Amino acid sequence: MKYLLIDFGASFIKNIIYNKDTDTYSDSHNVVSPFQTQKEITKQEILSILQGLILSNVDGVLICSILGGYYDGDIYHSWKKKRLTRNYCLVSGLFSDTDTFHVHEHHQETTHSGPYETGLKVLGYINGIPVYSALADTLCVIESLVIGKNDVVVNIGTGSQVITQNDKRSFIPAGRAFLTFNEFFKSLGLDMFEMLKTITTDDVENSSLIVDLNTFPQAIKYHKTVLGGHILGITEGNFNVTNLLGSVLKNFVEQYREYILNSGCTNIVLTGGIPNKLPIIKQLFEIYYPLFTVVQDINEVENTHRGMASYIKKHL
């Protein structure tokens, strides 16, 4: 049996085919997520995207998406907008008028009044292919990992979480905050992400600016009084690109300190797309958390996809 696994993310929609019979993956590809440029989307637009991805060479489809959005009629408002209610997730909401509609336990934060599905069952059909229970991306990441009692997982993507066996902290600024700063660099014709690859650990350790990355209302320490993040400590001679980028990285790594130290763990496990794209992240965690063993979960297959495959092996 072959299943198409779709991670409908904030930056990209990541797709791969999982063969349950051979426990192998193939045909990985990504497409740009509509949420890179818009905060809301219609049911028909979502359905059209999925219809373009779901082909006849698979037996079923499993989709995960980010938490925090809501439907208002046929319009899905992403986590980027103020939450009015939480009635169904991005995917399950497509099937709200069908006999097969249900909400998975991953989405218990919604206002769904019925029981929650705990395993996997058919949610509906797209292109004649069964689509199974919609899952949550962070919980699929957790499912992909074996978290030891001494492990604190730092998952870093568009958003980020700190996860232990007994706790999870979410909405810690990561890629979405970086995108905010990249808007400034893009206005100058520059790519901040490419420039970050040139920054050294010395640049970071010698940086001197205080950069608050809580640039969006859902961020865990968003300042309602100042309405966003900020840059402090600008003086004559220190406001340059190297110091700014080094300071962004320093403050980014340092923001996890209270959660890591309070975890009581001894190992830091880095997961997610940003550590893979920026190797300096692991080096900085080793520098700023010298009493911890820092390891990186490196795998060609996304954590979310591996987590969805695990659910398939358990329930289908």
C-alpha positions in Angstrom: 0.0 0.0 0.0 1.3 3.4 -1.0 0.3 6.6 0.9 0.9 10.2 -0.1 2.1 12.2 3.0 1.4 15.9 2.9 2.8 18.4 5.4 0.7 21.5 4.7 3.0 24.1 6.3 3.3 27.8 6.6 6.2 28.1 4.2 6.0 25.0 2.0 3.7 22.1 1.3 6.0 19.1 1.6 5.0 15.9 -0.1 6.4 12.3 -0.2 5.1 8.8 -1.0 5.4 6.2 1.7 5.3 2.5 0.8 4.0 0.6 3.9 4.9 -2.8 2.4 8.6 -1.9 2.1 8.8 0.8 4.7 10.4 3.1 2.2 9.9 6.7 0.9 10.0 8.1 -2.6 9.1 11.0 -4.9 9.7 13.8 -2.4 8.9 17.3 -3.6 7.8 20.7 -2.2 5.5 23.4 -3.4 5.2 27.0 -2.0 2.5 27.3 0.6 -0.1 30.0 0.0 0.5 31.1 3.6 3.8 32.6 2.6 1.9 35.5 1.1 -1.7 35.4 2.5 -3.4 35.0 5.8 -6.6 33.4 4.6 -7.7 31.0 2.0 -11.0 29.6 0.7 -12.1 25.9 0.9 -12.1 25.8 -2.9 -8.5 27.1 -3.0 -7.3 24.5 -0.5 -9.2 21.7 -2.4 -7.7 22.8 -5.7 -4.2 22.7 -4.2 -4.8 19.2 -2.8 -6.4 18.0 -6.1 -3.2 19.0 -7.9 -1.1 17.0 -5.5 -3.1 13.8 -5.1 -2.6 11.5 -8.0 -3.9 8.0 -8.8 -0.6 6.3 -8.0 -1.4 6.1 -4.2 -3.9 4.2 -2.2 -4.5 6.8 0.5 -3.5 10.3 1.7 -2.5 11.5 5.2 -2.1 15.2 5.8 -0.8 17.2 8.8 -1.0 21.0 9.2 -0.1 23.6 11.7 -2.4 24.4 14.6 -4.1 27.7 15.5 -6.3 28.7 12.5 -10.1 28.7 12.2 -12.9 28.6 9.6 -15.4 31.4 9.2 -17.9 29.9 6.7 -15.9 28.8 3.7 -12.8 31.0 4.6 -9.9 29.5 6.5 -8.0 32.1 8.6 -4.5 31.1 9.4 -2.8 31.3 12.7 -1.4 34.7 11.5 -4.8 36.3 12.2 -6.6 37.0 15.5 -8.4 33.9 16.6 -12.2 34.2 16.8 -12.9 30.5 17.3 -11.2 27.2 16.5 -13.8 25.3 14.6 -11.9 22.5 12.9 -8.5 22.4 11.4 -7.4 23.3 7.9 -8.0 19.9 6.4 -10.9 18.4 8.4 -12.9 21.6 7.8 -13.0 20.7 4.1 -15.3 17.7 4.9 -17.5 19.3 7.6 -20.6 18.6 5.6 -19.9 14.9 4.9 -21.0 11.8 6.6 -17.3 10.8 7.1 -16.4 14.1 8.9 -14.5 13.9 12.2 -11.8 15.7 14.1 -8.7 14.0 15.3 -7.5 14.2 18.9 -4.5 16.2 17.7 -7.0 19.1 17.3 -8.7 19.1 20.7 -8.2 22.8 20.9 -11.0 23.3 18.4 -14.6 24.0 19.3 -15.7 20.6 17.8 -18.5 19.2 20.1 -18.3 15.6 19.1 -15.9 12.8 20.1 -12.4 13.0 18.8 -10.8 10.3 16.6 -7.9 8.6 18.2 -6.6 6.5 15.4 -7.0 6.9 11.7 -10.1 6.6 9.6 -11.4 8.0 6.3 -12.2 11.7 6.5 -13.3 12.0 2.9 -12.2 11.6 -0.7 -10.2 13.8 -3.1 -9.8 12.6 -6.7 -11.4 9.4 -5.6 -8.5 8.7 -3.2 -9.3 8.3 0.6 -8.0 11.0 2.8 -7.5 9.9 6.4 -7.8 11.8 9.7 -6.1 15.2 9.6 -3.1 15.4 12.1 -1.1 18.2 13.7 2.4 18.9 12.5 4.1 19.3 15.9 2.5 16.0 17.2 3.7 14.2 14.1 7.2 15.5 14.8 6.9 14.1 18.4 5.7 10.8 16.9 8.8 10.6 14.7 11.2 10.8 17.7 12.2 8.5 20.6 12.4 11.1 23.3 14.5 9.9 26.3 13.9 11.0 29.8 17.1 13.2 29.6 16.2 14.6 26.2 14.8 18.1 25.5 13.9 18.4 21.9 14.1 21.8 20.2 12.1 21.7 17.0 12.9 24.7 14.8 10.9 25.4 11.6 8.5 28.2 10.7 7.5 28.0 14.4 9.4 26.2 17.1 8.7 24.1 20.2 10.6 22.8 23.2 9.5 19.2 23.9 10.3 16.8 26.7 8.6 13.5 27.7 6.3 15.5 30.0 6.0 19.0 28.6 5.7 21.1 25.4 6.2 24.8 24.9 5.1 26.3 21.6 5.0 29.6 19.7 8.6 30.3 20.3 9.8 32.6 17.5 11.8 30.9 14.7 11.4 31.0 10.9 8.4 33.3 10.9 10.4 35.9 12.9 13.3 35.5 10.5 10.9 36.2 7.6 10.0 39.4 9.3 13.6 40.6 9.3 14.1 39.2 5.8 11.4 41.7 4.6 13.8 44.5 5.4 16.7 42.8 3.6 14.5 42.0 0.6 13.6 45.7 0.3 17.4 46.2 -0.2 17.6 43.4 -2.8 19.3 41.1 -0.3 18.5 37.6 1.0 19.0 37.4 4.7 19.0 33.6 4.8 22.0 33.5 2.3 23.7 36.2 4.4 23.3 34.2 7.6 25.3 31.4 6.0 28.3 33.7 6.0 28.1 34.5 9.7 30.7 32.8 12.0 30.4 31.8 15.6 32.9 34.6 16.4 30.5 37.1 14.8 27.7 35.8 17.0 29.8 35.7 20.2 31.0 39.3 19.6 27.6 40.7 18.6 26.2 43.4 20.9 22.6 44.1 19.9 19.5 43.0 21.8 17.1 41.6 19.3 13.5 40.7 20.4 12.2 38.1 17.9 8.6 38.2 19.2 7.4 40.0 16.1 3.9 38.4 15.7 0.9 38.4 18.1 0.9 34.6 18.7 4.6 34.6 19.8 5.1 33.3 23.3 6.5 36.6 24.6 4.8 39.1 22.3 4.9 42.6 23.8 1.3 44.0 23.7 2.5 47.4 24.9 5.1 47.9 22.3 3.2 45.8 19.7 6.1 43.6 18.5 9.8 42.9 18.7 12.6 45.4 18.9 16.3 46.1 18.5 18.1 47.7 21.4 21.7 48.7 22.1 22.4 50.6 18.8 25.4 52.9 19.3 27.9 54.7 17.0 29.9 52.1 15.2 27.9 49.0 16.0 24.9 49.1 13.7 26.2 47.1 10.7 25.1 43.9 8.9 27.5 41.6 10.6 26.5 42.7 14.1 22.8 42.7 13.3 22.8 39.2 11.9 25.1 37.9 14.6 22.8 39.4 17.2 19.8 37.9 15.6 21.4 34.4 15.9 22.6 35.0 19.4 19.3 36.1 20.7 17.5 33.3 18.8 19.6 30.6 20.5 19.5 32.3 23.9 15.7 32.6 23.9 15.4 28.9 24.6 17.5 29.1 27.8 14.8 29.2 30.4 12.9 26.3 28.8 16.1 24.1 28.4 17.4 24.8 31.9 14.0 24.2 33.5 13.6 20.9 31.7 16.0 19.1 34.0 17.4 17.3 31.0 21.0 16.8 29.9 20.7 16.3 26.1 19.5 18.8 23.5 18.0 17.3 20.4 17.7 19.7 17.5 15.1 18.9 14.8 13.4 20.9 12.0 14.3 22.6 8.8 16.3 25.6 10.1 19.1 23.6 11.8 19.5 21.6 8.6 19.7 24.8 6.5 22.0 26.6 8.9 24.7 24.3 10.4 25.8 27.2 12.6 22.7 26.6 14.8 24.1 23.4 16.3 27.5 25.0 16.8 25.8 27.9 18.7 23.8 25.5 20.9 27.0 23.8 21.8 28.6 27.1 22.7 25.8 28.6 24.7 24.7 25.4 26.4 28.1 23.9 27.2 26.8 21.6 30.0 24.5 19.8 27.5 25.2 17.2 24.9 23.8 18.6 21.7 22.8 16.2 18.9 20.9 16.9 15.7 18.3 14.6 14.3 19.4 14.4 10.6 17.3 12.4 8.2 16.5 12.9 4.5 12.8 12.4 5.4 11.0 15.2 7.2 10.1 14.5 10.9 6.4 15.2 10.1 6.5 12.6 7.3 8.1 10.0 9.5 5.5 10.7 12.2 2.7 10.2 9.7 4.2 7.0 8.5 4.4 5.8 12.1 0.6 6.5 12.5 0.0 4.5 9.3 2.0 1.5 10.6 0.0 1.6 13.9 -3.5 2.2 12.5 -3.8 1.2 8.8 
